[in-house]
């Protein structure tokens, strides 16, 4: 009995267009990323903007109903917007399902008294302004990790380097992962490599990068990449579902982030935004199901990293041998 190999993944509309004589050129093997996650797999999933235990419960219930695998759940308002009890509940709920929980650290420039972020140029954006803001981020990091959080979201290069040094020094656990926010994401391969060397374990790139940009990055760095498959409006509102297979081929190892366009911002979250936050949390999971269905229809849904995997593998750091 002869074994038959799985059919090669197809591109959207491939057979129909070929029949009409307008087939796309063959894919270039040189464009494909050679990298994978440690332990195997080329892509993981993430549901962002899960702002507290109630939203988390909605996400987990909907993920179970729609059979959406989740590797990481992230929150955007910040550690300081959650009580110890709320953080503990989120740690326990995600821990039971072997899902990584990622919470945002500390003060950020768009919320403090700095006027430059309100100018047309947006000034320093989300970065931590001054020593006290860095200290607040470190305070959040120590508090969150003491409560069992294993992933921290960072929006400042100095905070990233400080927290990397803190885990080397044992101030926070050595296996804490540091995720670079989409709001300061790099747009070229050299900048991407700098974030890796500063301590980034997964680096969120803007969702408007071209496929060629992803290939350029992968020629310089193997650090895991995050990308909104559907970006929130304040990040451009881009919807790239039909490109998911090619985004994985070019950008692996890649976190597929299931964001949501055409919805108001919810940071910093409070109960006055409860209905919006719960409804959008549920819809983000549905968007994930739609993206995964597209992958399956195109025969490109293999090579998902094992559920429960979270570490980034060996990465390059400043001050360490290459």
N, C-alpha and C positions, 0 to 999 in steps of 0.2 A: 504494500500500500504506500503510495507516494504522498508525502506531506506537501501541502500547498502553502506558500507564504502569503502573508496578509497583503492585500492590495496596497499600492503606494497611495499616500494621501493625495487628494485632488484639490485643486483650487476652485473657488466659487465660480459656478457657471462653466466649468472647463469643458465638459462634453458637449453642451449645447453650442458654445461658441466655436469649438473645433468643427462641429458639423456645418456651421455657417461660414467656415473659412477664415475666422478671425481669432484663431487660437493665440494665446500669449506665448512669448518666447520661453524656452525651457529655463528652469531655475538654475542659477549658477551655484554649484556645490561650494565654491569658495566663499559665498556669502553666509553660509551656515555657521553658527557658533559651535565650537568644538567642546564647550563646557557643559557640565552638569552639576547638580547639587551633590554634596557628599551623601553616600548611601544610595545614589541613583535617582534618576528622574530629571526632567528638564523644566518642569513648571510646578509651581505651588499656587494656592489660591489665598486671597485675603478679602475680608469684608471690612471696609473702613467705616468711620463715623458711627461707631457703636458706643454711645455716650454714657452708659451706665448699666446696672444690672437688669433693669426692665427692658431696655433695648436689646441687651444681650439675650435675654430669654426669648424675645420675639425672633431674633436671628436664628437661634438654635432650633426653635420649634419649626420655623419655615425651612431651614436647611434639611431637617429630618423629613419633612413632608415632601419636599421637592428633590430629595436625594442629591444635595449639593455638598461635595466634600470641602472642608475648610481646614486650612493649615494655620492661618493666623487671623485674629480679630484685632482691629486697632481702634483707638479712641482719639479724638482730636482736640477736646477742650482742655485737657491737662490733668495731671495727677492732683493738683491743688483744688480741682472742682469736684473731687470725690472724697467722701468720708472714708475712714479706715474700714468701716463695716462694708461699704459698697465695694471697695477694692478687694477685700477679702472674699466677698460673695462672687465677684467676677473671676478671681483667681481659682476659686473652688469649682465654679461651673465650667470654665474652660479646661481646668486640670482633669476633671472627670472624663472629658472627651479628647484629651491629649491635643488640645489646640493652643497655640502660642497666643498669649495676650500681650499687646503692645500699648503702653500708655504714653501720652505726650508729656514732655518735661517743661516745666516752669514758665517764668515770665517771657513774653515775646513782644517785640517792638510795636506790632500793630495794635496792641492793647494798652501800652503805657502812655506816658505824657509826651513822648517824643513827637514833635510836630513834623519831622521829615517824612514819616510814613503817610502823612495826609497830603503831601504834595503830589504833583503830577508824576514825578519820578519815582515815588514810593520810598525814597530814601533807603534805609537799611532793612526794610521789610520786617520779617519776623525775628531777626537776630536779637540776641540778648544784649541790651544796652547797659554797659558799665559792669563793674565788679558785682554789685548787688544782684543784678539779673542772673549772672552766671551762678552766683551762690544759691539763688532760688532754684535754678535748674538742678544743681547738685543736691540740694535739700530734697527736692521731689524724687530724684533718682534713688537716694539712700532710703527714703521712706517707702517708696514703691517696692524696691527689691527686698526690704525687710519684711514686707507683707506678702512676698512670694511672686511678684511680677518679674518676668525674665526677659522682657524686651522693652526698650525705651525709645521713644520717637524724639528726634532732635532736629532743631531748625537753626543751628548756629555752629560754625566751624570750631570756634573756641570751646564751646560746650562739648562738642563731639570729642575733641582731643583731650579735654579734661576728664570726661567720663571714661575714655579709653585708658588713660593713665590710672584712674581710680580703680578700674577692674584689675589692672596689672598689680596695683598696690594692695589689693584685697579689701578696699573700702566698699566696693560693691562686688557681688559674686563674679568670678572669672568667666562663667558661662553666660553672663548677661549679653544679649545681643543689642546692638545699636543700629537703629533704622533712621536713615536720612530722609527728612520730609520732602514732599513734592514741591513745597513752597520755596525751597532753596536748591532744587535739583540741578545737577550739572547738565550742560548742553553740548559738551565736547569731550573727547576721550581723555585728554589731559586732565581736565577738571574732575572727571569721574575717578581717575586714578588717584588724585589728591584726596578725595573723600575716602577712598579705600584706605589709603595710607594714614589718614587721621583717625581711623578706627571704625569706619562704616562697615557694617556687616550686610546690610542690604540698602541699596541706594535708589531712591525714587527719582526717575527722570521725568521731565515734562512730557505730557502725552502728545505734543506736537512734533516730537522728533521723527524724522523720516526713517524708513527701514535702513537706508544706507548709513544713517547716523548710528543706529544700533550696531551694525556690522563694524563700524569704525571703533566704537567703544570696546567691542569684544576682542578686537585685535590687540588691545592694551590691558584689559582687566577682565578677570574671571569672577569678580565680586557679584553676588546676587543682585539682580535688578528688579525694581518694582515699577509697575506702570498701570495707571488707570486705563482700563479698557473702555470705560465710559467716565469721562472726567466731570467733576462738579463745575457749575457755571463759573465760579471764581477762578478756576484753573483752565478755562477755555470752553468747557462743555463739549469737548470732542468725543465722538462715538466711533470706536474702531473695532466693533465686533467682528466684521467680516475679515479683518486682518489678523485675528487671533492666532491662527496656525502659523502665519508667516512671522508674526511678532515673536512667537516661541522659537521658530527656526533661527531667526536672526539674534534674538536677545537672551537665549537661555544661558544660565539658569534664571528664570523669570517668575516673579510673583504676579499673577493676574489679579488686579484690584477691581472689584466690582463697585464702581462709583455710580453716581446718579446725576444726570443733568436736569435742567428745568425745575429746580427746587431751591428755595431760599437757604442761606447759610444757617447753621445751627450752633456755631461756636461763639462764645462759650455757652454750653448747654445749661438750661435750667428748666424747672417744671412748667414754666410758661410756654415752652416749646415742645411739651410732651407729645401731643397728638402728631405733630409734624415729624418728630424724631422717630416715633414708633412706626408710623406708616412708611417713612422712607427707609428705615432699617429693613422692613419686610420686603420692600420693592428691590432693594439692593441684592437680596438673595435671589429673587426672581430673575433679575438681570444676569446673575451668575449662571442660573439654569439655562437661560437663553444662549449665553456664550458657550457653555459646555455642550449644548445641543448642536450648535454650529460646528464645533470641533468634531463631534461624533459624526455628523452628516458628511464632513469632509474627510473622514477616516484619519483624523489627526489627533485623536484624544488619548493615544497611548503615551507612555513616558511621563505620566504624572509622578511626582515624588511621593514616596510612601507617606500616608497620613501619620501625623505625630512627629515627622522630621522637622527640625527647626534650625539646626546649626549651619553656618555658612561654609565650613571647610577652611583650609589654610589660606590666609590672605596676606597681602603685603602690607607692612606697617613702617612708618618712619622710625628710624632708630633700631631696626631689626634687620638681620641679613636678608638679602633678596631671595 
